[in-house]
Amino acid sequence: MTAQDSATLPSAIAVDAPRTDGRSRLGTLLAALAVVAFSLTFPSTAWALEGFGPWSATTCRLVLAGVLAGACLLAGRASRPTRAQWRGLLVVAAGTVVGFPLLTTLALRTSTTSHAAVVVGLLPLTTAAYSALRTGARHPRLFWAAAVAGAVVVAVFALWQSGGAPTAGDLYLFGALLVCAAGYSEGGRLAREMPGRQVIAWALVLCLPVAAVGAVLALASEPVRLTGHAVAGLLWVAVGSQFVGLWVWYRGMAAIGVARASQLQLAQPLLTLVWSVALLGERLTPAAPVAALAVLVCIGVTQRAGR
């Protein structure tokens, strides 16, 4: 099926219907690799905040990723998006390029990475819900039951980690869930019309002028301390999370559908907990393996029910 053919299909099919050819397995693999990359985002952001302020860290990561994206577009002689595609790219830019990184970075000033990870673990459910509302797509009840069950597991684990009381950073995190779900869904739709690397690349380039001005202002007003952790963290969130991770993520969603790909992210908070222990020295509670098993079961059910 060509991009032109898929563009003529009903939007519900074009966005959420998983492919039945051999590319479905590749799409699942790419989406899973993206989840691994995303699982490192919060620990890397915590590292970056050791030497940068929240606004400096956010704008500098956007500038670095935007320059890389622009170079890739020029090297590949990518065609300019159509007017309709620019509208979708604005949503991707607002949600995944600016909104999610900024809100989660602000949240990590007061929240631990483990707490933030499990709260954002609700993202698969919000993404699937947004996609269904956006396209009118329908999924089996078993799909939604498993998705809600996974989200409940993540939410209970989050509250247990924080002692039953939401933190101040939760407001930022819940806002990040909403804007990122919109960005993921629109990006997954666009990835059926253009290569996934171009979806995120054009969204980053779209934000580059504002990000550059913001970086200059932020660096002038916030203290900067260039430590090894700060530089490594900033480089990872810019290259690994913001560009390469989203590149393979959108390509994976184009192959298996937004809803199915989003369910793979149920494993992301548990992976982030592992990185939080290994990289930040945070203590992992005994409940983590139990939660991980429950989440993996939910992932398996949603993948099977969504076929």
Backbone bond lengths (Angstrom), bond angles and torsions (degrees), N, CA, C in turn:
res aa  C-N    CA-C-N  psi(-1)  N-CA   C-N-CA  omega(-1)  CA-C   N-CA-C  phi
1 M - - - 1.467 - - 1.525 109.24 -
2 T 1.330 117.48 129.64 1.458 121.01 179.93 1.506 110.27 -84.67
3 A 1.349 116.46 166.76 1.464 120.23 177.74 1.514 110.29 -61.88
4 Q 1.357 116.69 -35.87 1.452 119.49 179.95 1.522 111.12 -66.15
5 D 1.349 116.24 -40.32 1.457 120.08 178.47 1.511 110.79 -62.77
6 S 1.346 117.24 -45.21 1.461 119.82 -176.88 1.510 111.49 -66.65
7 A 1.336 116.50 -29.05 1.452 119.76 -179.82 1.517 111.70 -68.95
8 T 1.341 117.86 -23.09 1.456 120.90 -178.98 1.513 112.56 -87.72
9 L 1.337 118.87 -8.90 1.450 121.71 179.20 1.511 110.46 -74.50
10 P 1.341 118.75 159.60 1.457 120.29 173.14 1.520 110.02 -55.86
11 S 1.314 116.14 143.35 1.467 119.65 -173.37 1.508 112.27 -59.99
12 A 1.335 118.02 -33.56 1.461 119.57 -179.21 1.512 111.01 -63.49
13 I 1.345 117.09 -36.18 1.455 120.04 179.49 1.514 110.30 -75.93
14 A 1.330 116.07 -42.48 1.466 119.80 -175.31 1.508 112.46 -63.72
15 V 1.326 116.94 -28.99 1.460 118.84 -176.65 1.518 112.27 -92.03
16 D 1.325 117.72 -46.23 1.449 119.63 -166.42 1.520 115.91 -112.20
17 A 1.301 119.71 -8.87 1.451 119.16 -179.84 1.510 109.71 -77.86
18 P 1.349 119.85 119.55 1.443 121.83 -179.45 1.515 110.76 -69.33
19 R 1.305 117.39 147.16 1.448 121.50 178.86 1.515 110.73 -75.64
20 T 1.307 114.61 148.85 1.451 119.26 -176.50 1.514 112.03 -102.87
21 D 1.344 118.69 -4.53 1.449 120.38 -179.09 1.523 110.19 -87.42
22 G 1.345 115.35 -172.43 1.459 120.16 -176.89 1.502 114.03 -64.46
23 R 1.325 118.41 -16.28 1.467 120.77 -179.25 1.523 111.92 -71.81
24 S 1.331 117.59 -14.94 1.461 119.72 179.05 1.522 111.13 -62.68
25 R 1.346 116.53 -43.08 1.472 119.34 178.90 1.518 111.01 -64.85
26 L 1.343 115.56 -41.71 1.463 119.19 178.41 1.525 110.24 -62.72
27 G 1.335 116.25 -40.65 1.459 119.71 178.85 1.515 112.30 -61.97
28 T 1.335 116.65 -41.29 1.462 120.53 177.68 1.527 110.76 -63.11
29 L 1.331 116.39 -41.69 1.460 120.60 179.27 1.523 111.02 -63.62
30 L 1.329 116.82 -44.60 1.466 120.68 -179.82 1.528 110.96 -63.96
31 A 1.331 116.59 -43.10 1.464 119.59 178.88 1.527 111.01 -63.28
32 A 1.347 116.62 -38.61 1.460 120.46 178.71 1.529 111.29 -66.08
33 L 1.335 117.08 -40.94 1.474 120.61 177.49 1.532 110.18 -63.24
34 A 1.330 116.20 -38.14 1.463 119.36 178.05 1.521 110.92 -64.19
35 V 1.326 117.10 -39.09 1.462 120.78 178.63 1.531 110.55 -61.95
36 V 1.330 116.43 -40.50 1.470 119.77 176.86 1.527 109.91 -61.19
37 A 1.339 116.54 -43.70 1.468 120.17 178.34 1.522 110.65 -62.77
38 F 1.339 116.80 -43.85 1.463 120.33 -179.90 1.523 111.79 -65.14
39 S 1.335 117.51 -30.98 1.458 120.23 -177.88 1.525 112.20 -64.91
40 L 1.318 116.29 -19.33 1.464 121.01 178.09 1.528 112.83 -89.15
41 T 1.333 116.90 -4.86 1.463 120.17 -173.23 1.520 112.29 -64.78
42 F 1.336 118.19 -47.92 1.462 119.54 -176.66 1.527 112.43 -67.03
43 P 1.343 119.32 -46.77 1.463 117.77 175.27 1.532 112.75 -59.43
44 S 1.330 117.04 -38.11 1.464 119.98 178.61 1.521 110.92 -67.56
45 T 1.334 116.88 -37.56 1.458 120.19 176.89 1.522 110.59 -64.79
46 A 1.342 116.87 -39.74 1.466 120.54 176.91 1.527 110.40 -60.76
47 W 1.328 116.72 -40.53 1.464 120.21 175.00 1.520 110.79 -61.70
48 A 1.325 116.43 -46.38 1.470 120.16 -178.36 1.523 111.57 -60.61
49 L 1.345 116.45 -36.70 1.460 120.18 -179.34 1.524 112.96 -70.68
50 E 1.351 117.17 -10.09 1.466 119.34 174.12 1.522 111.25 -69.42
51 G 1.336 117.13 -23.28 1.469 119.62 -178.02 1.515 114.78 -125.52
52 F 1.338 117.06 -11.43 1.462 120.53 -178.91 1.523 109.64 -126.73
53 G 1.335 115.80 155.55 1.452 120.18 171.51 1.519 109.70 -77.88
54 P 1.333 118.50 167.71 1.469 120.58 -177.55 1.523 113.70 -61.34
55 W 1.318 117.48 -38.36 1.460 119.84 -179.78 1.520 111.14 -74.59
56 S 1.331 116.44 -37.51 1.463 119.66 177.04 1.525 110.97 -65.02
57 A 1.326 116.60 -44.10 1.459 120.50 -179.28 1.524 111.01 -62.28
58 T 1.332 116.30 -41.95 1.464 119.91 -178.19 1.521 111.76 -68.69
59 T 1.324 117.36 -49.16 1.465 119.81 -176.11 1.525 111.89 -70.79
60 C 1.321 117.77 -36.50 1.468 119.94 179.42 1.530 111.18 -67.12
61 R 1.331 117.47 -38.58 1.463 119.50 177.76 1.526 110.23 -64.36
62 L 1.329 116.65 -36.71 1.463 119.98 179.15 1.522 111.50 -68.66
63 V 1.325 116.48 -38.88 1.466 119.86 178.91 1.524 110.66 -65.15
64 L 1.331 116.58 -47.66 1.463 120.23 179.87 1.534 111.14 -60.75
65 A 1.330 116.29 -46.90 1.459 119.92 179.83 1.522 111.04 -66.51
66 G 1.336 117.63 -36.82 1.454 121.15 -179.85 1.516 112.75 -66.79
67 V 1.325 116.62 -40.25 1.471 120.04 177.49 1.521 110.01 -64.60
68 L 1.319 117.40 -43.19 1.461 121.28 177.90 1.527 110.65 -62.62
69 A 1.318 116.18 -42.83 1.463 120.50 179.93 1.526 110.88 -63.78
70 G 1.326 116.70 -43.67 1.456 119.90 179.02 1.514 112.13 -61.63
71 A 1.338 117.03 -41.17 1.463 121.00 178.35 1.528 111.18 -62.25
72 C 1.343 116.38 -40.24 1.467 120.21 179.00 1.523 111.40 -66.56
73 L 1.323 117.14 -39.48 1.464 120.23 178.42 1.525 111.26 -64.91
74 L 1.335 116.84 -41.32 1.458 120.21 178.64 1.528 111.23 -67.00
75 A 1.331 116.55 -42.65 1.464 120.26 -179.29 1.526 111.24 -64.38
76 G 1.315 116.74 -36.04 1.460 120.60 -179.59 1.510 113.82 -89.23
77 R 1.342 117.05 -0.89 1.466 122.02 -178.86 1.529 110.98 49.35
78 A 1.317 114.66 50.95 1.464 121.43 -176.56 1.525 110.53 -67.98
79 S 1.322 115.61 141.90 1.459 121.53 176.65 1.519 109.97 -73.55
80 R 1.326 115.70 147.61 1.455 119.49 178.69 1.519 110.05 -69.38
81 P 1.325 117.52 141.80 1.472 120.29 178.14 1.528 111.19 -63.33
82 T 1.322 115.69 156.90 1.452 120.76 175.64 1.531 109.53 -76.70
83 R 1.334 115.39 171.13 1.465 119.17 -179.66 1.526 111.28 -60.70
84 A 1.336 116.41 -41.63 1.470 119.93 179.14 1.522 110.92 -65.32
85 Q 1.337 117.07 -37.91 1.460 120.31 179.42 1.522 111.54 -68.36
86 W 1.325 118.10 -32.68 1.466 120.32 177.90 1.522 110.82 -61.70
87 R 1.336 116.63 -36.38 1.472 119.28 179.31 1.525 110.43 -63.26
88 G 1.346 116.59 -43.36 1.453 119.35 176.98 1.519 112.17 -65.71
89 L 1.334 116.69 -36.85 1.463 120.68 179.47 1.520 111.83 -65.81
90 L 1.329 116.99 -30.45 1.466 119.92 175.59 1.521 110.92 -62.93
91 V 1.339 116.69 -38.87 1.461 120.48 178.06 1.530 109.92 -67.66
92 V 1.339 116.98 -42.90 1.467 120.95 177.32 1.526 110.24 -59.73
93 A 1.328 116.06 -44.94 1.461 120.48 -178.93 1.527 111.27 -63.46
94 A 1.335 116.18 -45.06 1.470 120.01 -178.72 1.519 111.92 -66.91
95 G 1.350 116.52 -35.33 1.453 119.65 -175.53 1.504 115.10 -86.84
96 T 1.336 116.84 -56.49 1.467 120.12 -172.26 1.521 113.98 -95.03
97 V 1.331 117.80 -24.40 1.461 120.32 -177.18 1.524 111.50 -89.43
98 V 1.324 117.05 -42.10 1.471 120.64 -176.04 1.529 111.99 -108.98
99 G 1.337 116.80 -56.00 1.461 120.66 -171.04 1.513 114.69 -60.47
100 F 1.332 117.11 -55.10 1.457 120.00 -177.02 1.529 112.61 -63.38
101 P 1.344 119.61 -48.76 1.476 118.51 179.51 1.529 112.90 -60.62
102 L 1.332 116.85 -41.28 1.463 119.53 -177.69 1.520 111.54 -67.81
103 L 1.332 117.13 -48.29 1.461 120.58 -176.59 1.528 111.84 -65.99
104 T 1.330 117.27 -40.63 1.462 118.78 179.67 1.528 111.50 -71.17
105 T 1.322 117.23 -34.26 1.463 119.74 176.73 1.524 110.85 -65.01
106 L 1.329 116.76 -42.42 1.464 120.15 176.35 1.529 110.78 -63.16
107 A 1.337 116.64 -37.85 1.462 120.33 -179.87 1.519 111.76 -65.82
108 L 1.325 116.79 -36.43 1.462 120.56 -176.14 1.533 113.10 -72.38
109 R 1.313 116.77 -4.42 1.469 118.25 173.18 1.522 110.75 -69.71
110 T 1.344 116.77 -29.46 1.462 120.24 -177.38 1.522 113.10 -120.49
111 S 1.331 118.45 -18.39 1.458 121.99 -179.08 1.524 110.29 -102.07
112 T 1.322 117.13 147.42 1.457 120.07 172.83 1.524 108.99 -73.83
113 T 1.312 115.90 160.76 1.464 119.34 179.57 1.524 111.35 -64.99
114 S 1.328 117.24 -35.02 1.461 119.65 179.91 1.523 111.02 -66.56
115 H 1.318 116.75 -41.69 1.458 119.89 178.65 1.533 110.51 -65.31
116 A 1.330 116.50 -45.98 1.465 120.15 179.70 1.517 111.12 -61.60
117 A 1.324 116.43 -38.27 1.464 120.47 -177.54 1.519 112.14 -63.36
118 V 1.322 117.13 -43.54 1.458 118.68 -177.10 1.523 111.84 -74.81
119 V 1.323 118.10 -30.80 1.465 120.01 175.90 1.526 109.79 -66.33
120 V 1.324 116.69 -45.67 1.460 120.97 179.46 1.529 110.49 -71.18
121 G 1.315 117.37 -9.68 1.453 120.37 173.55 1.524 112.69 -61.88
122 L 1.335 117.45 -13.95 1.456 120.90 175.18 1.521 112.35 -75.51
123 L 1.333 118.03 -5.27 1.461 121.79 -176.58 1.530 114.10 -57.11
124 P 1.353 120.31 -40.51 1.470 118.74 178.53 1.525 113.25 -56.75
125 L 1.330 116.53 -40.28 1.454 119.20 -179.29 1.523 110.93 -69.17
126 T 1.329 117.76 -43.66 1.454 119.88 179.63 1.526 111.36 -66.49
127 T 1.332 117.03 -35.20 1.464 120.25 178.07 1.520 111.12 -66.62
128 A 1.336 116.54 -46.25 1.465 120.14 179.46 1.525 110.84 -63.43
129 A 1.334 116.68 -39.73 1.462 120.29 -179.89 1.523 110.76 -66.73
130 Y 1.321 117.04 -44.04 1.468 120.29 179.10 1.525 110.46 -62.26
131 S 1.335 115.93 -44.46 1.460 120.13 -179.32 1.518 111.48 -61.93
132 A 1.334 117.22 -41.17 1.460 120.67 179.45 1.529 110.89 -65.23
133 L 1.326 116.92 -41.91 1.459 120.50 178.57 1.524 111.35 -68.21
134 R 1.326 115.63 -36.45 1.468 120.57 -177.36 1.511 112.20 -70.55
135 T 1.322 117.28 -36.95 1.456 121.07 -172.45 1.521 114.23 -111.09
136 G 1.331 117.94 -13.47 1.450 120.25 -175.16 1.517 113.15 77.09
137 A 1.326 117.09 15.52 1.467 120.83 -178.30 1.523 110.38 -69.13
138 R 1.335 115.87 148.51 1.459 121.48 178.62 1.526 109.28 -117.84
139 H 1.331 115.32 141.54 1.459 121.27 178.36 1.527 109.02 -127.47
140 P 1.325 117.52 154.63 1.471 120.16 178.19 1.525 111.55 -59.76
141 R 1.339 115.71 154.18 1.464 119.61 179.20 1.520 111.57 -61.13
142 L 1.331 116.21 -33.22 1.461 119.25 179.36 1.518 111.22 -63.11
143 F 1.327 116.45 -37.19 1.469 121.08 177.49 1.523 110.13 -58.89
144 W 1.353 115.44 -51.16 1.453 119.22 -177.63 1.530 112.02 -68.26
145 A 1.327 116.38 -35.59 1.465 119.33 178.65 1.518 110.87 -62.94
146 A 1.341 116.50 -43.86 1.463 120.37 179.14 1.520 111.10 -67.72
147 A 1.343 116.87 -38.71 1.461 120.22 178.88 1.522 111.36 -63.53
148 V 1.345 116.17 -45.01 1.460 120.14 178.58 1.525 110.80 -65.22
149 A 1.337 116.37 -39.68 1.465 119.71 178.95 1.526 110.83 -61.08
150 G 1.338 115.91 -43.70 1.462 119.25 177.80 1.515 111.91 -62.61
151 A 1.330 115.94 -40.71 1.461 119.58 179.13 1.527 111.11 -65.49
152 V 1.334 116.81 -38.25 1.469 120.54 178.76 1.526 110.14 -64.33
153 V 1.326 116.42 -43.09 1.466 120.08 177.81 1.522 110.43 -57.22
154 V 1.332 115.18 -46.49 1.461 120.09 -179.21 1.530 111.08 -64.38
155 A 1.341 116.83 -42.92 1.460 120.19 -178.85 1.528 111.62 -64.92
156 V 1.331 116.96 -44.00 1.467 120.57 178.75 1.523 110.27 -62.86
157 F 1.319 115.64 -42.26 1.460 119.19 178.79 1.526 110.94 -62.58
158 A 1.343 116.75 -38.68 1.463 121.11 178.98 1.519 111.42 -63.01
159 L 1.342 115.92 -46.27 1.458 119.71 180.00 1.525 111.25 -66.13
160 W 1.323 116.15 -37.54 1.464 120.05 178.43 1.521 110.25 -63.91
161 Q 1.338 116.18 -40.26 1.466 120.43 179.34 1.520 111.97 -63.56
162 S 1.348 115.96 -35.47 1.469 119.62 -176.01 1.520 112.74 -94.28
163 G 1.332 117.78 7.94 1.448 120.37 178.98 1.504 114.06 79.31
164 G 1.325 117.84 17.54 1.454 122.16 176.84 1.507 115.28 88.69
165 A 1.327 117.69 -1.63 1.467 120.82 -178.79 1.525 109.87 -120.26
166 P 1.341 117.86 121.84 1.466 120.19 178.17 1.523 111.26 -60.68
167 T 1.316 116.38 145.69 1.457 121.07 178.61 1.522 110.76 -88.14
168 A 1.326 116.59 168.00 1.460 120.82 178.69 1.525 110.87 -62.44
169 G 1.328 116.30 -32.96 1.460 119.97 -179.69 1.513 114.09 -69.81
170 D 1.337 117.62 -10.82 1.467 120.50 -179.07 1.528 111.91 -62.32
171 L 1.323 117.54 -33.83 1.471 119.91 178.41 1.524 110.35 -61.40
172 Y 1.329 116.02 -42.99 1.466 119.34 176.12 1.526 110.42 -62.91
173 L 1.320 116.55 -41.74 1.459 120.47 -176.98 1.523 111.66 -67.04
174 F 1.325 117.63 -40.66 1.461 120.15 178.74 1.528 110.65 -66.41
175 G 1.328 116.12 -37.46 1.467 119.02 174.58 1.517 111.56 -63.69
176 A 1.339 115.70 -39.12 1.464 120.31 177.88 1.517 111.15 -62.40
177 L 1.332 117.62 -36.99 1.467 121.46 178.16 1.520 111.26 -59.30
178 L 1.317 117.00 -44.25 1.454 121.23 -175.79 1.518 111.77 -68.48
179 V 1.325 117.28 -47.56 1.465 119.11 -176.44 1.520 111.47 -71.45
180 C 1.332 117.02 -34.31 1.457 120.03 -179.34 1.530 110.93 -71.08
181 A 1.331 117.52 -36.66 1.464 120.30 177.63 1.522 110.45 -60.18
182 A 1.319 116.39 -41.60 1.469 119.90 177.87 1.518 110.87 -65.02
183 G 1.327 116.79 -43.61 1.458 120.55 179.85 1.520 112.87 -64.36
184 Y 1.329 117.10 -41.40 1.459 121.31 178.07 1.526 111.33 -62.62
185 S 1.328 116.01 -46.07 1.459 119.97 -176.84 1.523 111.59 -65.20
186 E 1.329 116.86 -45.74 1.459 119.77 179.23 1.527 110.99 -66.61
187 G 1.326 116.47 -36.47 1.457 119.97 177.76 1.515 111.96 -66.04
188 G 1.342 116.63 -40.20 1.449 120.12 177.37 1.511 112.22 -63.72
189 R 1.336 116.94 -36.73 1.461 120.65 177.27 1.527 110.87 -66.99
190 L 1.324 116.54 -44.87 1.465 120.51 -178.86 1.522 111.98 -66.68
191 A 1.333 116.60 -29.46 1.464 120.42 -178.52 1.523 112.47 -67.59
192 R 1.328 117.45 -10.49 1.455 120.71 173.39 1.523 111.39 -87.80
193 E 1.325 116.19 -10.71 1.461 120.68 -179.73 1.520 112.77 -109.03
194 M 1.329 116.93 -21.79 1.464 121.93 178.66 1.521 108.22 -146.31
195 P 1.335 118.84 159.44 1.471 120.20 179.39 1.524 111.34 -56.44
196 G 1.340 115.50 144.85 1.450 120.29 -178.85 1.525 113.30 -57.39
197 R 1.335 116.72 -35.72 1.464 119.23 179.58 1.521 111.64 -64.37
198 Q 1.344 116.52 -30.64 1.461 119.46 179.80 1.520 111.63 -76.69
199 V 1.327 116.80 -30.21 1.468 119.63 178.08 1.521 110.24 -58.96
200 I 1.320 116.33 -55.19 1.464 118.99 -178.25 1.517 111.29 -72.47
201 A 1.349 117.28 -32.98 1.458 119.91 -179.10 1.527 111.30 -64.60
202 W 1.335 117.20 -46.73 1.461 119.87 179.19 1.524 111.16 -65.94
203 A 1.327 117.71 -36.72 1.464 120.52 178.42 1.532 110.65 -64.15
204 L 1.328 116.15 -40.05 1.466 119.84 178.37 1.528 111.58 -67.43
205 V 1.332 116.38 -44.05 1.466 120.27 179.17 1.524 110.36 -62.97
206 L 1.325 116.22 -35.68 1.459 120.92 178.18 1.528 111.62 -59.45
207 C 1.339 116.11 -34.50 1.467 121.03 -177.63 1.533 113.13 -91.74
208 L 1.324 117.28 -8.23 1.465 120.36 -171.18 1.529 114.11 -59.15
209 P 1.338 120.79 -45.93 1.473 118.82 -179.60 1.523 113.27 -59.44
210 V 1.345 116.45 -45.71 1.472 119.58 179.84 1.519 110.48 -66.54
211 A 1.357 116.56 -39.83 1.461 120.45 -179.51 1.525 110.83 -63.80
212 A 1.329 117.49 -38.50 1.464 120.79 -179.10 1.527 110.93 -64.46
213 V 1.328 116.24 -44.97 1.470 119.72 177.15 1.520 110.53 -63.22
214 G 1.329 115.98 -43.47 1.460 119.86 179.37 1.512 112.54 -62.81
215 A 1.342 117.21 -37.13 1.466 120.91 179.35 1.525 111.08 -64.79
216 V 1.315 116.59 -42.10 1.473 120.21 179.22 1.528 110.29 -61.83
217 L 1.327 116.37 -46.31 1.467 120.37 -179.08 1.531 111.35 -66.67
218 A 1.342 116.45 -41.49 1.461 119.87 -178.07 1.515 111.81 -67.66
219 L 1.325 117.42 -42.90 1.467 120.61 -179.97 1.523 111.69 -65.39
220 A 1.326 115.61 -28.46 1.466 119.33 179.28 1.526 112.26 -78.16
221 S 1.332 117.33 -22.30 1.467 120.12 -174.85 1.525 113.82 -108.57
222 E 1.319 118.10 -17.95 1.455 120.98 -179.71 1.530 110.34 -111.43
223 P 1.329 117.81 142.70 1.464 119.96 178.54 1.518 111.52 -67.90
224 V 1.328 116.45 144.38 1.458 122.60 -179.34 1.523 109.07 -124.98
225 R 1.337 115.36 131.99 1.465 120.70 177.37 1.528 107.33 -133.13
226 L 1.326 116.90 107.48 1.458 122.21 -173.29 1.526 111.23 -81.42
227 T 1.326 115.48 87.46 1.460 120.47 174.74 1.527 109.17 -98.05
228 G 1.308 116.93 168.85 1.457 120.84 178.18 1.517 111.71 -60.89
229 H 1.335 116.28 -44.40 1.459 120.43 178.77 1.529 111.17 -62.14
230 A 1.328 116.82 -44.62 1.462 120.60 -176.53 1.526 111.30 -62.22
231 V 1.319 116.42 -45.26 1.467 120.50 -178.95 1.532 110.68 -67.94
232 A 1.341 116.85 -45.17 1.465 120.25 179.92 1.528 111.14 -62.72
233 G 1.332 116.45 -42.08 1.459 119.93 179.27 1.514 112.07 -63.77
234 L 1.333 116.24 -43.26 1.464 120.02 179.83 1.525 111.12 -64.41
235 L 1.321 116.93 -42.94 1.465 120.48 179.47 1.521 111.56 -63.10
236 W 1.341 117.11 -39.45 1.464 118.17 -178.93 1.523 111.41 -67.82
237 V 1.342 117.60 -47.04 1.462 118.15 -178.00 1.516 111.35 -65.79
238 A 1.339 117.64 -28.42 1.462 120.18 179.27 1.519 111.82 -76.57
239 V 1.332 116.55 -48.26 1.466 120.63 -174.52 1.524 111.84 -91.75
240 G 1.341 116.77 -52.46 1.455 120.09 -175.09 1.513 114.11 -71.83
241 S 1.335 117.03 -44.66 1.465 120.21 -176.51 1.524 112.66 -89.29
242 Q 1.337 116.05 -49.07 1.455 119.80 -171.10 1.520 113.91 -75.42
243 F 1.342 117.66 -32.48 1.459 119.00 -176.37 1.528 112.79 -112.12
244 V 1.333 117.50 -65.45 1.465 120.16 -174.78 1.528 111.00 -64.35
245 G 1.334 117.12 -44.75 1.453 120.14 -179.54 1.520 112.46 -59.47
246 L 1.349 116.63 -46.18 1.456 119.87 179.76 1.522 111.76 -70.71
247 W 1.315 116.82 -29.23 1.469 120.68 176.36 1.534 110.03 -58.64
248 V 1.340 117.04 -55.41 1.459 119.68 -177.74 1.528 111.04 -72.19
249 W 1.328 117.28 -27.13 1.459 120.94 178.84 1.520 111.01 -64.42
250 Y 1.335 117.15 -50.04 1.456 120.02 -179.71 1.527 111.72 -66.41
251 R 1.318 116.53 -34.22 1.460 118.92 176.73 1.529 110.41 -66.28
252 G 1.338 116.24 -39.86 1.457 119.98 177.04 1.512 111.88 -64.83
253 M 1.348 117.58 -42.10 1.461 120.36 179.16 1.516 111.61 -64.13
254 A 1.335 117.06 -34.68 1.463 119.94 178.62 1.518 111.20 -62.91
255 A 1.336 117.10 -30.07 1.460 121.20 -176.46 1.526 113.21 -85.89
256 I 1.328 118.03 -36.10 1.476 119.30 -173.53 1.519 113.48 -117.89
257 G 1.325 118.50 -1.79 1.458 120.68 178.89 1.516 112.54 95.90
258 V 1.331 115.93 149.06 1.460 121.65 -176.59 1.527 111.81 -61.98
259 A 1.330 116.97 -48.04 1.465 120.17 -174.29 1.521 112.11 -64.18
260 R 1.329 117.44 -45.84 1.464 120.41 -179.23 1.520 111.23 -66.00
261 A 1.339 116.70 -41.44 1.460 119.28 179.69 1.523 110.78 -64.78
262 S 1.336 116.24 -38.86 1.464 119.40 -177.08 1.526 111.97 -64.03
263 Q 1.337 117.50 -29.33 1.456 119.57 -179.44 1.525 112.27 -67.95
264 L 1.338 116.61 -25.31 1.467 119.23 176.66 1.531 111.06 -62.72
265 Q 1.329 116.01 -23.68 1.459 119.49 -179.65 1.522 112.92 -72.41
266 L 1.327 117.53 -8.05 1.462 118.78 174.78 1.521 110.84 -60.58
267 A 1.343 116.34 -25.05 1.464 119.84 179.06 1.528 112.17 -82.15
268 Q 1.319 117.30 -13.65 1.468 120.58 -173.83 1.530 113.83 -62.15
269 P 1.342 120.01 -46.32 1.470 118.09 -178.90 1.519 113.05 -62.08
270 L 1.335 117.27 -34.66 1.460 119.22 179.48 1.521 111.34 -69.78
271 L 1.333 116.02 -37.73 1.465 120.10 174.97 1.524 110.59 -63.92
272 T 1.330 115.78 -41.58 1.464 119.21 179.35 1.521 111.36 -62.74
273 L 1.341 117.00 -36.06 1.462 119.73 176.96 1.525 110.75 -60.66
274 V 1.325 116.13 -40.38 1.466 119.66 178.23 1.523 110.34 -62.43
275 W 1.347 116.59 -45.76 1.467 119.86 179.13 1.522 111.04 -65.21
276 S 1.335 116.88 -33.64 1.466 119.84 179.67 1.525 110.86 -63.07
277 V 1.327 115.96 -37.49 1.467 119.87 176.95 1.526 110.33 -71.05
278 A 1.332 116.37 -47.38 1.461 120.86 -174.30 1.524 112.69 -69.82
279 L 1.324 117.43 -38.02 1.460 120.59 -172.94 1.519 113.78 -101.64
280 L 1.339 116.97 -29.85 1.461 119.99 -175.14 1.520 113.44 -112.56
281 G 1.325 116.85 -10.07 1.457 119.91 179.73 1.509 114.69 76.73
282 E 1.338 118.17 16.03 1.458 120.28 176.70 1.534 109.63 -70.75
283 R 1.312 116.81 150.13 1.465 121.66 -177.46 1.525 110.13 -84.40
284 L 1.326 116.20 130.48 1.462 122.38 178.70 1.521 108.96 -93.85
285 T 1.324 117.06 126.12 1.451 121.44 -177.70 1.530 111.13 -77.86
286 P 1.333 118.71 156.69 1.470 121.54 178.88 1.528 113.34 -62.53
287 A 1.337 117.70 -19.89 1.465 120.34 -178.31 1.527 112.44 -73.57
288 A 1.315 117.73 -15.48 1.467 120.73 -176.31 1.520 113.52 -58.56
289 P 1.355 120.32 -47.34 1.475 118.79 178.89 1.521 113.01 -61.07
290 V 1.340 117.25 -36.17 1.462 120.46 178.53 1.525 110.44 -65.14
291 A 1.331 115.89 -45.95 1.460 120.28 178.32 1.524 111.01 -63.42
292 A 1.329 116.36 -39.05 1.471 120.14 179.77 1.520 110.80 -62.03
293 L 1.335 117.70 -43.46 1.457 121.00 179.66 1.530 110.55 -63.69
294 A 1.326 117.44 -43.54 1.462 120.97 179.81 1.522 111.15 -62.60
295 V 1.325 116.13 -40.98 1.463 120.54 179.56 1.519 111.37 -65.83
296 L 1.320 116.81 -42.76 1.457 120.25 179.58 1.522 111.58 -63.72
297 V 1.333 117.28 -36.50 1.467 120.11 175.90 1.527 110.06 -62.76
298 C 1.329 116.52 -42.93 1.463 119.99 178.90 1.521 111.53 -62.87
299 I 1.325 116.71 -39.27 1.461 120.55 177.89 1.531 110.07 -60.52
300 G 1.335 115.96 -45.71 1.456 119.52 -179.92 1.512 112.56 -61.13
301 V 1.324 116.94 -40.06 1.470 120.79 179.84 1.517 111.26 -67.01
302 T 1.333 117.64 -44.05 1.455 119.91 -179.39 1.517 111.75 -65.74
303 Q 1.324 117.10 -38.59 1.456 120.27 178.59 1.519 110.90 -63.63
304 R 1.330 117.09 -41.56 1.460 119.89 -179.51 1.527 111.67 -73.06
305 A 1.330 116.79 -40.03 1.457 120.18 -178.65 1.516 112.46 -70.50
306 G 1.350 116.56 -27.14 1.450 119.49 -177.45 1.510 114.04 -80.60
307 R 1.319 118.63 -5.04 1.473 121.94 -177.62 1.531 110.42 -77.83
